[in-house]
């Protein structure tokens, strides 16, 4: 029986950011497939198997010349479509093609469709309103983490852990004292918390000051986590001076942002984690953007050790059943959506195989 990967394939994942392709090809494994990304004809991003059909060398060790990917071993040239175009002193037109992947550059990211290319519809790439709006600023980064992508989804859909893992930055006891509410609408899972008349933790004190607001007064705080498949989590977060409506408070009385989380499986037990924060206050302040990115990067680095240690434990004890509490509702529902999509892909593949 063929092993089914634990992640959907007929979907769009974030593969990289454009700056990673500035001066050379990028080799990156996605969904257990070694892929090389490069800028081909007219500067368009292309992606093909990271495998030279001549001697099997990784094409990512080569370079780009005139829109073609040149193998760094013997100079074989590959086109964006995965077909061999030339090689010094050799006839290679009859060489077998390698796989080419649908890719799109949009919203400041490069997206890849690792499944059936005939099903790749660019309209399915999520719309990120903040990415193309000058009223918003964005700063982020990338972590490589050795854990199942679903563990990161669990982590982001249950922010109770902030009280413990992030005690010095965004954590506070009031988080676990506020019961989360979870709902499912189609493929979207939302879980949210609202806290009232509490002190602002250090990270949010900095954000309040950055927006010209007092940081030593009680605040109302919110966390609204939205999961959409295959593995995207966008979290509305913020604080407002207490008593002015919380989430609905006027802009001049709050500091709010969208935490951006795109989780791309590398293997069954490792991920590429694209993180960032989009904000709609003082978008022109680059120093504030850098300050927030540095603080957020430190926060996410604290998750890294916990998730990798958790993964090692789960591999060590594969038969142990994990407990599910009310705080796990968001992650549990997200996994149900993923399981349904995986079942649909399996059924579709089986149907195609018999026709």
C-alpha positions in Angstrom: 0.0 0.0 0.0 1.4 3.4 -0.9 2.1 5.7 2.0 0.1 8.9 1.9 1.9 12.0 3.0 0.2 13.8 6.0 -0.1 17.0 4.0 -2.3 18.0 1.1 -0.5 18.3 -2.3 -3.2 20.0 -4.5 -2.8 23.4 -2.8 -0.6 26.5 -2.7 2.2 26.7 -0.2 4.6 29.6 0.4 8.0 28.4 -1.0 10.2 31.3 -0.4 10.5 35.1 -0.5 11.7 37.0 -3.6 14.8 38.2 -1.9 16.0 34.6 -1.6 16.3 34.4 -5.4 18.1 37.7 -5.9 21.5 36.4 -7.1 21.4 32.6 -7.4 19.1 29.5 -7.6 17.5 28.3 -4.4 17.3 24.7 -3.5 14.5 23.8 -1.1 12.7 20.6 -0.2 8.9 21.0 -0.1 6.5 18.2 0.7 9.4 15.7 0.6 10.3 16.9 -3.0 13.7 18.5 -3.7 13.0 21.6 -5.8 15.1 24.4 -7.2 13.7 27.9 -7.7 15.2 30.5 -10.0 14.3 33.5 -12.1 13.9 32.4 -15.7 12.7 34.2 -18.9 11.8 37.9 -18.3 12.5 37.5 -14.6 9.6 35.2 -13.9 10.0 32.7 -11.1 10.3 29.1 -12.1 10.6 25.8 -10.2 11.8 22.4 -11.4 13.1 19.2 -9.8 16.5 19.8 -8.1 18.0 17.0 -10.3 20.2 17.2 -13.4 19.1 14.4 -15.8 22.8 14.1 -16.9 24.5 12.9 -13.8 22.0 13.6 -11.0 23.7 16.6 -9.6 21.6 19.2 -7.7 20.7 22.0 -10.1 20.6 24.4 -7.2 24.4 24.3 -7.2 24.4 25.9 -10.6 23.6 29.4 -11.8 21.2 31.3 -14.1 22.3 32.5 -17.6 19.9 34.2 -20.0 16.9 32.9 -18.3 18.1 29.3 -18.3 19.3 27.2 -15.3 22.8 26.0 -15.8 24.0 22.9 -14.0 27.1 23.6 -12.0 28.6 20.2 -12.8 28.9 20.0 -16.6 27.0 23.0 -17.9 23.7 21.4 -19.0 21.1 24.1 -19.5 17.5 23.6 -18.3 14.5 25.7 -19.3 11.7 26.8 -17.0 9.6 24.0 -18.4 12.1 21.3 -17.2 13.3 20.6 -20.7 17.0 20.4 -21.6 18.0 23.2 -24.0 21.7 22.9 -24.5 25.1 21.6 -23.2 28.6 22.6 -24.4 29.7 20.2 -27.2 26.8 17.8 -26.7 23.4 17.0 -28.2 20.9 17.0 -25.4 17.5 17.8 -27.1 16.5 14.1 -26.6 17.3 14.2 -22.8 14.3 13.4 -20.6 12.5 16.4 -19.1 12.4 16.9 -15.4 9.3 17.9 -13.5 8.3 21.6 -13.5 6.0 23.0 -10.8 3.4 25.7 -11.0 4.6 28.8 -9.2 3.3 32.3 -8.7 4.9 35.4 -7.2 2.2 37.3 -5.2 1.8 39.3 -2.0 5.6 39.4 -1.4 5.9 35.6 -1.5 6.6 32.9 -4.0 3.9 30.2 -4.0 4.2 26.6 -5.2 1.6 24.0 -6.1 3.3 20.6 -5.5 0.3 18.5 -6.7 -1.4 17.9 -10.0 -0.3 20.8 -12.2 -3.6 20.7 -14.2 -5.5 21.6 -11.0 -3.3 24.6 -10.1 -5.5 27.7 -10.1 -3.8 31.0 -9.2 -7.2 32.2 -8.0 -6.9 29.9 -5.0 -3.9 31.8 -3.6 -5.3 33.5 -0.5 -6.0 37.2 -0.8 -3.8 39.2 1.7 -5.3 42.7 1.8 -2.5 44.1 3.9 0.3 43.0 1.5 -0.6 45.5 -1.2 -2.0 48.4 0.9 0.3 51.4 1.8 -1.6 51.9 5.0 -0.1 48.7 6.3 3.5 47.7 7.1 4.9 44.2 7.1 8.0 42.7 8.6 8.8 39.0 8.9 11.3 36.1 8.7 11.8 32.4 8.2 12.6 29.6 10.6 13.4 26.0 9.7 11.9 23.8 12.4 12.1 20.0 12.9 8.5 19.2 13.6 5.3 18.0 11.9 3.6 21.0 10.4 0.4 20.1 12.3 2.2 20.7 15.6 2.8 24.3 14.6 -0.8 24.7 13.7 -1.8 23.3 17.1 0.6 25.8 18.7 -0.8 28.8 16.9 -4.5 27.8 17.4 -4.0 27.5 21.1 -2.2 30.6 22.6 -2.6 29.4 26.2 1.1 28.4 25.9 2.1 32.1 25.8 1.7 32.3 29.6 4.5 29.8 30.0 6.7 29.7 26.8 6.6 33.5 26.3 6.4 34.7 29.9 8.8 37.6 29.4 7.2 39.1 26.2 3.6 38.4 25.4 2.5 35.9 28.1 0.4 36.7 31.1 -1.9 34.6 33.4 -5.0 36.4 32.1 -4.7 34.5 28.8 -5.5 31.1 30.4 -8.2 32.6 32.5 -10.1 33.7 29.4 -12.0 30.7 27.8 -11.5 30.5 24.0 -14.5 30.3 21.6 -14.0 28.1 18.5 -16.2 28.0 15.4 -15.9 26.3 11.9 -17.2 27.9 8.7 -16.5 25.7 5.7 -12.7 25.2 5.7 -12.0 28.1 8.0 -11.5 27.5 11.7 -11.6 30.5 14.1 -10.8 30.5 17.8 -10.7 33.7 19.8 -10.1 35.1 23.2 -11.0 38.5 24.7 -9.5 39.8 27.9 -10.6 42.9 29.7 -9.1 45.5 32.1 -5.6 43.8 32.4 -2.0 45.1 32.3 -0.3 45.1 28.9 2.6 42.6 28.7 6.1 43.9 27.6 5.7 43.3 23.9 2.4 45.2 23.8 3.7 48.0 26.0 6.3 48.6 23.2 3.6 48.5 20.6 1.5 51.0 22.5 4.4 53.4 22.8 5.1 52.9 19.1 1.6 54.2 18.4 2.0 57.2 20.8 -0.2 55.7 23.5 0.3 55.3 27.2 1.7 51.9 28.1 1.0 51.9 31.9 -2.8 51.9 31.9 -5.2 48.9 31.9 -6.0 47.5 28.5 -8.5 45.2 26.8 -6.7 42.5 24.8 -7.8 40.1 22.0 -6.4 37.1 20.1 -8.4 35.8 17.1 -6.8 32.9 15.3 -7.9 32.0 11.8 -6.8 28.7 10.2 -7.3 28.1 6.5 -5.9 25.0 4.6 -3.5 23.7 3.9 -1.6 25.4 6.8 -2.1 29.1 7.0 -2.8 30.8 10.3 -3.5 34.5 10.5 -4.0 35.9 14.0 -5.6 39.3 14.8 -4.0 40.5 18.0 -4.0 43.8 19.8 -4.6 45.8 22.9 -6.7 48.9 23.5 -7.0 51.3 26.4 -9.6 49.6 28.7 -13.2 50.6 28.5 -13.3 51.8 24.9 -14.6 48.8 23.1 -11.6 46.4 23.0 -11.3 45.0 19.5 -13.8 47.6 18.2 -12.0 50.6 19.9 -11.1 53.6 17.8 -7.7 53.4 16.1 -6.3 56.2 18.2 -6.8 54.2 21.3 -5.3 50.8 20.4 -2.3 49.0 18.9 -3.4 46.0 16.7 -1.8 43.8 14.1 -2.1 40.6 12.1 0.4 37.9 13.0 1.1 36.1 9.7 2.0 32.4 9.8 2.6 30.3 6.6 3.7 26.8 7.5 5.2 24.8 4.6 6.0 21.1 5.1 9.6 20.2 4.2 9.3 16.5 5.2 6.8 14.6 7.4 8.7 16.0 10.5 10.2 19.3 9.4 8.8 22.7 8.2 9.6 26.0 6.6 7.9 28.5 8.9 7.3 31.9 7.3 6.3 34.3 10.1 5.7 38.0 10.3 3.5 40.8 11.5 1.3 43.3 9.5 0.2 46.5 11.2 -1.9 49.5 10.2 -0.4 52.1 12.6 2.6 54.2 11.7 3.3 52.1 8.6 6.0 54.5 7.5 8.1 54.0 10.6 10.8 51.5 9.5 12.5 51.6 12.8 9.3 50.5 14.5 8.9 47.7 11.9 12.4 46.5 12.6 11.8 46.7 16.4 8.6 44.6 16.1 10.2 42.1 13.8 13.1 41.6 16.2 10.8 41.1 19.1 8.5 38.8 17.2 11.5 36.8 16.0 12.6 36.3 19.6 9.1 35.1 20.6 9.0 32.5 17.8 12.5 31.3 18.6 11.1 30.3 22.0 8.5 28.1 20.3 11.2 26.4 18.3 12.8 24.5 21.1 9.5 23.4 22.5 8.1 22.1 19.2 11.3 20.2 18.3 11.4 18.6 21.7 7.7 17.7 21.4 8.4 16.1 18.0 11.2 14.0 19.4 9.0 12.8 22.2 6.1 11.9 19.9 8.5 9.9 17.7 9.8 8.1 20.8 6.3 7.2 21.9 4.3 6.8 18.7 1.5 4.8 20.4 0.6 7.2 23.1 -2.7 9.0 22.8 -2.6 12.8 23.5 -5.3 14.5 25.6 -7.7 16.9 24.2 -9.0 19.8 26.3 -11.3 22.8 25.5 -8.2 24.9 24.8 -7.3 22.5 22.0 -10.5 23.1 20.1 -9.0 25.2 17.4 -6.2 22.8 16.6 -8.5 19.8 16.7 -10.9 21.4 14.3 -8.1 22.4 12.0 -6.8 18.8 11.9 -10.3 17.6 11.0 -10.4 20.0 8.0 -6.9 18.7 7.0 -8.0 15.1 7.4 -11.1 15.7 5.2 -9.0 17.3 2.5 -6.5 14.4 2.6 -9.3 11.9 2.3 -10.7 13.8 -0.7 -7.3 13.8 -2.4 -6.9 10.0 -1.8 -10.4 9.3 -3.2 -9.7 11.5 -6.2 -6.4 9.7 -6.8 -7.9 6.3 -6.5 -10.7 7.2 -8.9 -8.2 8.5 -11.5 -6.2 5.3 -11.1 -9.2 3.1 -12.0 -10.4 5.1 -15.0 
